[in-house]
Amino acid sequence: MQKSVEQALLSELISLQESGEQFLDEDWVTSPVTRYGEAQFQRELSAIFRKETLIALHASELAAPGDFVTRRILDLPLLFTRGTDSIVRCFLNVCRHRGAELVGEQSGCKHRFTCPYHAWTFDTLGNLKGVPHRASGFPGLDTEDMGLVSLPCEERHGWIWFNTTPDSPLDPEATLGDLRDDIISLGFDEMQVFDVTTRHAKANWKFLIEGGLEAYHFKVAHRDTIGALFQNNLSSYQMFGDHIRSVLPRSHLQELQGQARESWNIRQASNLLYTIFPGSQFLVQADHVVWVQVEPTSADESFLRLVTLVPSSENTDARAGYWRKNHDFTVEVLSEDFAIGEGIQRGVGSGANTHFNIGRYEGALQQFNRSVESRISEYSNERS
């Protein structure tokens, strides 16, 4: 982020804090509860998640040739590998013989993957390399046609991007759009994964994304954790296409007034939250980043990965205790949000609400849902 942009964002929040005002949208709005139902969820899968270029992994999760990670994303069994040529690839984790799961481990390092059913063997480039009793059982088998089924995949800016549909276009640069420079400036290609916490949440994926898009709840929902560390109901946001950059100022924001503007550091004075549409959020703190990955599994359940990313040069034994403390604290705070999201989900079918109310200082939620609706509308127009 350019220094002039940092200064402008902080100056705006300081002015609001001084006047006792909030960053407000023009009006408060209502949001129909049907946005979180089964019919809407199926439209989101087709119009967004099965078309969008998505972030799957951080590049450090596949650090060396032979490294692999298996994931199940949008009910697809996936195998990510870094080949002997150092290129990252994504395959369906399915043997081409009888469809067995090829790799059962979550991660590791191998240069050959042997199916546990009949020992058909593939390399890290997806090529079929071995078939027991091939001559007698499969005469004339063309191994070149029996490689693993690949999905579009690319490594860019420290991330592994993919698309769930074979032969679909994959363009991380276009996906990031005007937010590209901000993301590059964060230096993700010079970071490593310190730790990953996963959990299943019994809540619609949008409830979990929305939980981080406003500061209205900080003093209440997080009163025993971060409530005292941040301003009360003060934050700002800006749209970059369908992506959102939120600024969440810390309680000591006003101390900047006694400092030269040239010395202002937005990561010291606030947390930044980048919501990369549809389901990734980068919580940028002073010296590290937490990647919150929200993957829908059904209309009322989601899979979450909370990944603490630290500078590679600082990922040392001497710093491990510090990073551990930060990771565990962030998981504790975010779990408070997730628990509330699950509570909202339990009330959806009660009939208590036909719509939710979104205040003027919660405008990023409405913008996020407009992006969802816009993608669904575009998809419907393409098919009509």
C-alpha positions as CSV (number, residue, x, y, z in Angstrom):
1,M,0.0,0.0,0.0
2,Q,1.3,3.4,-0.9
3,K,2.3,5.7,2.0
4,S,-0.1,8.4,0.8
5,V,-3.0,5.9,0.9
6,E,-2.1,4.8,4.4
7,Q,-2.0,8.5,5.6
8,A,-5.4,9.2,3.9
9,L,-7.1,6.2,5.4
10,L,-5.8,6.9,8.9
11,S,-6.5,10.6,8.7
12,E,-10.1,9.8,7.8
13,L,-10.5,7.6,10.8
14,I,-8.8,10.1,13.1
15,S,-11.3,12.8,12.0
16,L,-14.2,10.5,12.6
17,Q,-12.9,9.5,16.0
18,E,-12.4,13.1,17.0
19,S,-15.9,14.0,16.1
20,G,-17.5,10.9,17.7
21,E,-18.9,9.8,14.3
22,Q,-18.8,6.6,12.3
23,F,-18.0,5.7,8.7
24,L,-21.5,5.5,7.4
25,D,-23.3,4.4,4.3
26,E,-26.2,6.5,3.0
27,D,-29.0,4.5,4.6
28,W,-29.6,1.3,6.6
29,V,-31.0,-1.6,4.7
30,T,-32.7,-5.0,5.1
31,S,-31.4,-8.3,4.0
32,P,-33.8,-11.2,3.3
33,V,-33.2,-14.4,5.3
34,T,-33.7,-16.4,2.1
35,R,-30.2,-15.3,1.1
36,Y,-29.0,-18.1,3.5
37,G,-31.3,-20.9,2.3
38,E,-30.8,-24.0,0.2
39,A,-32.0,-22.6,-3.1
40,Q,-29.7,-19.6,-2.8
41,F,-26.8,-21.9,-1.8
42,Q,-27.2,-24.0,-5.0
43,R,-27.2,-20.8,-7.1
44,E,-24.0,-19.7,-5.4
45,L,-22.2,-23.0,-6.1
46,S,-23.0,-22.8,-9.8
47,A,-22.6,-19.1,-10.3
48,I,-19.6,-18.4,-8.0
49,F,-17.6,-21.3,-6.5
50,R,-17.6,-23.5,-9.6
51,K,-16.6,-20.6,-11.8
52,E,-14.3,-18.4,-9.7
53,T,-10.6,-18.6,-9.5
54,L,-10.1,-19.6,-5.9
55,I,-7.1,-19.6,-3.5
56,A,-6.4,-23.2,-2.3
57,L,-3.1,-23.0,-0.4
58,H,-0.2,-20.8,0.5
59,A,2.9,-21.6,-1.6
60,S,4.9,-22.6,1.4
61,E,2.6,-25.6,2.0
62,L,4.2,-27.0,-1.2
63,A,7.7,-25.8,-0.5
64,A,9.8,-28.5,-2.3
65,P,9.6,-30.8,-5.3
66,G,7.6,-33.9,-4.2
67,D,5.6,-32.0,-1.6
68,F,1.8,-32.8,-1.8
69,V,-1.4,-31.7,0.0
70,T,-4.8,-33.4,-0.3
71,R,-7.9,-31.3,0.3
72,R,-11.6,-31.7,-0.2
73,I,-13.0,-28.4,-1.6
74,L,-16.6,-28.1,-2.8
75,D,-16.9,-31.8,-2.4
76,L,-14.1,-32.4,-4.8
77,P,-11.2,-34.7,-3.7
78,L,-8.1,-32.8,-4.7
79,L,-4.4,-33.5,-4.8
80,F,-1.9,-30.6,-5.1
81,T,1.7,-31.5,-5.9
82,R,4.9,-29.7,-6.6
83,G,6.4,-31.7,-9.4
84,T,10.1,-32.6,-10.1
85,D,10.0,-29.6,-12.4
86,S,9.0,-27.4,-9.4
87,I,5.7,-26.5,-11.0
88,V,2.6,-26.8,-8.8
89,R,-0.4,-28.8,-10.2
90,C,-3.8,-29.8,-9.0
91,F,-5.4,-33.1,-9.8
92,L,-8.5,-35.0,-8.8
93,N,-7.4,-37.4,-6.1
94,V,-8.9,-40.3,-7.9
95,C,-7.2,-43.3,-9.5
96,R,-7.9,-43.8,-13.2
97,H,-8.3,-47.6,-12.8
98,R,-11.4,-48.1,-10.6
99,G,-11.8,-44.7,-9.0
100,A,-10.3,-45.3,-5.6
101,E,-8.9,-42.5,-3.5
102,L,-5.3,-42.3,-4.6
103,V,-3.7,-40.5,-1.7
104,G,-5.0,-40.9,1.8
105,E,-2.5,-38.7,3.7
106,Q,-3.2,-35.0,4.2
107,S,0.3,-34.0,3.3
108,G,3.8,-35.2,2.8
109,C,6.6,-35.6,0.3
110,K,6.6,-38.3,-2.4
111,H,7.7,-38.7,-6.0
112,R,5.3,-41.6,-6.7
113,F,1.6,-42.1,-5.6
114,T,0.5,-45.7,-5.5
115,C,-3.1,-46.5,-5.3
116,P,-3.9,-48.6,-2.2
117,Y,-6.4,-50.7,-4.2
118,H,-4.5,-52.3,-7.1
119,A,-1.2,-50.3,-7.0
120,W,-1.5,-48.3,-10.2
121,T,1.2,-45.7,-9.7
122,F,1.4,-42.0,-10.8
123,D,4.2,-39.4,-10.6
124,T,4.0,-35.8,-9.3
125,L,3.2,-34.6,-12.9
126,G,0.1,-36.8,-12.9
127,N,1.6,-39.4,-15.4
128,L,0.7,-43.0,-15.1
129,K,4.0,-44.8,-14.4
130,G,3.1,-48.3,-13.4
131,V,0.3,-50.9,-13.9
132,P,0.8,-54.3,-12.3
133,H,0.1,-57.2,-14.8
134,R,-0.4,-54.6,-17.5
135,A,0.6,-56.9,-20.4
136,S,-2.0,-59.6,-19.6
137,G,-4.7,-57.4,-18.1
138,F,-4.6,-54.3,-20.2
139,P,-3.1,-55.1,-23.5
140,G,-2.8,-52.0,-25.7
141,L,-3.4,-49.6,-22.8
142,D,-2.2,-46.1,-23.7
143,T,-0.7,-44.7,-20.4
144,E,-0.7,-41.2,-21.8
145,D,-4.5,-41.2,-21.8
146,M,-4.6,-42.5,-18.3
147,G,-2.9,-39.7,-16.4
148,L,-4.6,-38.0,-13.4
149,V,-7.4,-35.6,-14.3
150,S,-6.0,-32.1,-13.8
151,L,-7.7,-28.9,-12.9
152,P,-6.5,-25.3,-13.8
153,C,-3.8,-24.4,-11.2
154,E,-1.2,-21.6,-10.9
155,E,1.3,-20.3,-8.4
156,R,1.2,-16.5,-8.1
157,H,2.2,-13.9,-5.4
158,G,2.8,-16.6,-2.8
159,W,-0.5,-18.4,-3.3
160,I,-1.8,-21.5,-5.1
161,W,-4.8,-20.6,-7.2
162,F,-7.1,-23.1,-8.9
163,N,-10.5,-23.6,-10.6
164,T,-12.8,-26.5,-10.0
165,T,-13.8,-26.9,-13.6
166,P,-11.3,-28.5,-16.1
167,D,-10.2,-26.3,-19.0
168,S,-11.6,-23.2,-17.3
169,P,-9.6,-20.0,-17.7
170,L,-7.4,-19.2,-14.7
171,D,-6.2,-15.6,-14.2
172,P,-5.2,-14.6,-10.7
173,E,-4.2,-11.1,-11.9
174,A,-7.7,-10.4,-13.3
175,T,-9.2,-11.9,-10.2
176,L,-7.3,-9.5,-7.9
177,G,-8.0,-6.6,-10.2
178,D,-7.4,-3.2,-8.6
179,L,-6.4,-4.9,-5.3
180,R,-3.4,-6.5,-6.9
181,D,-0.8,-4.0,-5.8
182,D,-2.0,-4.1,-2.2
183,I,-1.8,-7.9,-2.1
184,I,1.7,-7.9,-3.7
185,S,2.9,-5.3,-1.2
186,L,2.1,-7.6,1.7
187,G,4.9,-9.9,0.6
188,F,3.1,-13.3,0.8
189,D,5.9,-14.9,-1.3
190,E,8.3,-14.2,1.5
191,M,6.1,-15.8,4.2
192,Q,5.7,-19.3,5.6
193,V,2.8,-21.1,7.3
194,F,3.4,-21.2,11.0
195,D,0.3,-23.2,12.0
196,V,-3.1,-24.2,10.7
197,T,-6.3,-24.7,12.7
198,T,-9.3,-26.3,11.1
199,R,-12.9,-26.7,12.2
200,H,-16.3,-27.3,10.9
201,A,-18.9,-24.6,11.6
202,K,-22.6,-25.2,11.5
203,A,-23.3,-22.0,9.7
204,N,-23.8,-20.7,6.2
205,W,-20.5,-19.5,4.7
206,K,-21.8,-15.9,4.4
207,F,-22.5,-15.6,8.1
208,L,-18.9,-16.4,8.7
209,I,-17.6,-13.9,6.2
210,E,-19.9,-11.1,7.4
211,G,-18.7,-11.5,11.0
212,G,-15.5,-9.7,10.2
213,L,-16.9,-6.9,8.0
214,E,-17.9,-4.5,10.8
215,A,-16.6,-3.3,14.2
216,Y,-20.1,-2.7,15.7
217,H,-19.8,-6.0,17.6
218,F,-16.3,-5.7,19.0
219,K,-17.1,-4.2,22.4
220,V,-19.9,-6.8,23.0
221,A,-18.9,-10.1,21.3
222,H,-15.2,-9.7,22.1
223,R,-15.4,-7.8,25.4
224,D,-13.1,-10.3,27.2
225,T,-10.6,-10.6,24.3
226,I,-10.0,-7.7,21.9
227,G,-12.8,-5.4,22.9
228,A,-10.4,-3.0,24.7
229,L,-7.9,-3.1,21.9
230,F,-10.0,-1.5,19.2
231,Q,-12.1,1.6,18.7
232,N,-15.8,1.3,19.5
233,N,-17.8,0.8,16.3
234,L,-15.3,2.6,14.2
235,S,-14.0,1.1,10.9
236,S,-14.0,2.0,7.2
237,Y,-14.1,0.0,4.0
238,Q,-13.5,0.3,0.3
239,M,-14.7,-1.9,-2.6
240,F,-12.2,-3.1,-5.2
241,G,-14.6,-4.8,-7.6
242,D,-16.0,-7.6,-5.5
243,H,-13.2,-7.5,-3.0
244,I,-13.2,-5.4,0.2
245,R,-10.4,-3.6,2.1
246,S,-11.5,-2.9,5.7
247,V,-9.5,-0.8,8.2
248,L,-10.1,-1.6,11.9
249,P,-8.3,1.1,14.0
250,R,-6.8,0.2,17.3
251,S,-7.6,2.0,20.6
252,H,-4.4,4.1,20.4
253,L,-5.3,5.6,17.0
254,Q,-5.4,9.1,18.5
255,E,-1.7,8.9,19.4
256,L,-0.9,9.4,15.8
257,Q,-1.9,13.1,16.1
258,G,1.4,13.8,17.9
259,Q,3.5,12.1,15.3
260,A,4.7,13.3,11.9
261,R,2.4,11.9,9.1
262,E,5.4,10.5,7.3
263,S,5.9,8.1,10.3
264,W,2.4,6.8,10.3
265,N,2.2,3.0,9.8
266,I,-1.3,1.6,9.2
267,R,-0.3,-1.9,10.4
268,Q,0.8,-0.5,13.7
269,A,-2.3,1.7,14.2
270,S,-4.9,-0.8,12.9
271,N,-5.7,-4.2,11.5
272,L,-6.4,-4.5,7.8
273,L,-8.9,-7.0,6.6
274,Y,-8.8,-8.0,2.9
275,T,-11.9,-10.0,1.8
276,I,-10.9,-11.7,-1.4
277,F,-14.2,-12.7,-2.9
278,P,-15.8,-15.1,-2.3
279,G,-14.3,-17.0,0.6
280,S,-10.8,-15.8,1.7
281,Q,-10.0,-13.1,4.2
282,F,-6.5,-11.8,5.1
283,L,-6.4,-10.4,8.6
284,V,-3.2,-8.2,8.4
285,Q,-1.7,-7.5,11.7
286,A,1.5,-5.6,12.6
287,D,4.0,-8.3,11.9
288,H,2.0,-11.3,10.5
289,V,-1.1,-12.2,8.6
290,V,-3.9,-14.7,9.4
291,W,-5.6,-16.2,6.4
292,V,-9.2,-17.2,7.1
293,Q,-10.4,-19.6,4.4
294,V,-14.2,-20.2,4.4
295,E,-15.4,-23.1,2.3
296,P,-19.1,-23.9,2.0
297,T,-20.0,-27.6,2.4
298,S,-23.8,-27.1,2.5
299,A,-26.3,-24.4,3.0
300,D,-25.9,-24.5,6.8
301,E,-22.3,-25.8,7.2
302,S,-18.8,-24.6,6.3
303,F,-15.2,-25.7,6.6
304,L,-12.7,-23.3,8.1
305,R,-8.9,-23.0,7.9
306,L,-7.2,-20.5,10.1
307,V,-3.6,-20.1,8.8
308,T,-1.0,-18.0,10.5
309,L,1.6,-16.7,8.0
310,V,4.8,-15.2,9.3
311,P,7.9,-13.8,7.6
312,S,10.2,-16.6,6.5
313,S,13.2,-15.0,8.2
314,E,11.2,-14.9,11.5
315,N,9.9,-18.5,11.4
316,T,12.6,-19.7,13.8
317,D,12.7,-21.7,17.1
318,A,13.5,-18.4,19.0
319,R,10.3,-16.8,17.7
320,A,8.0,-19.9,17.9
321,G,6.6,-19.0,21.3
322,Y,5.6,-15.6,20.2
323,W,3.9,-16.8,17.0
324,R,2.2,-19.6,19.0
325,K,0.7,-17.0,21.4
326,N,-0.5,-14.9,18.5
327,H,-2.0,-17.9,16.6
328,D,-3.8,-19.3,19.6
329,F,-5.2,-15.9,20.5
330,T,-6.5,-15.2,17.0
331,V,-8.2,-18.6,16.9
332,E,-9.8,-17.8,20.3
333,V,-11.1,-14.4,19.0
334,L,-12.4,-15.8,15.7
335,S,-14.0,-18.7,17.4
336,E,-16.2,-16.1,19.2
337,D,-17.4,-14.9,15.9
338,F,-17.9,-18.4,14.5
339,A,-20.0,-19.3,17.6
340,I,-22.2,-16.4,17.0
341,G,-22.6,-17.3,13.3
342,E,-23.7,-20.8,14.4
343,G,-26.2,-19.2,16.7
344,I,-27.6,-17.1,13.9
345,Q,-27.8,-20.3,11.8
346,R,-29.9,-22.1,14.5
347,G,-32.4,-19.2,14.4
348,V,-32.8,-19.0,10.6
349,G,-35.5,-21.6,10.4
350,S,-37.4,-20.3,13.4
351,G,-39.5,-17.7,11.5
352,A,-38.5,-15.0,14.0
353,N,-37.1,-13.0,11.1
354,T,-38.0,-12.6,7.4
355,H,-35.0,-10.3,7.0
356,F,-32.0,-9.0,8.9
357,N,-31.3,-5.3,9.5
358,I,-28.0,-3.8,8.4
359,G,-27.0,-0.5,9.9
360,R,-25.3,2.4,8.1
361,Y,-22.0,1.4,9.8
362,E,-22.3,-2.2,8.6
363,G,-22.4,-1.2,4.9
364,A,-19.6,-3.7,3.9
365,L,-22.1,-6.5,4.6
366,Q,-24.6,-5.2,2.1
367,Q,-21.8,-4.6,-0.5
368,F,-20.6,-8.2,0.0
369,N,-24.2,-9.6,-0.6
370,R,-24.6,-7.3,-3.6
371,S,-21.6,-9.0,-5.1
372,V,-23.0,-12.4,-4.5
373,E,-26.4,-11.4,-6.1
374,S,-24.6,-9.8,-9.0
375,R,-22.6,-13.0,-9.8
376,I,-25.8,-15.0,-9.7
377,S,-27.6,-12.6,-12.0
378,E,-24.7,-12.6,-14.5
379,Y,-24.7,-16.4,-14.5
380,S,-28.5,-16.6,-15.0
381,N,-28.1,-14.2,-18.0
382,E,-25.4,-16.3,-19.5
383,R,-27.6,-19.4,-19.4
384,S,-30.7,-17.7,-20.7
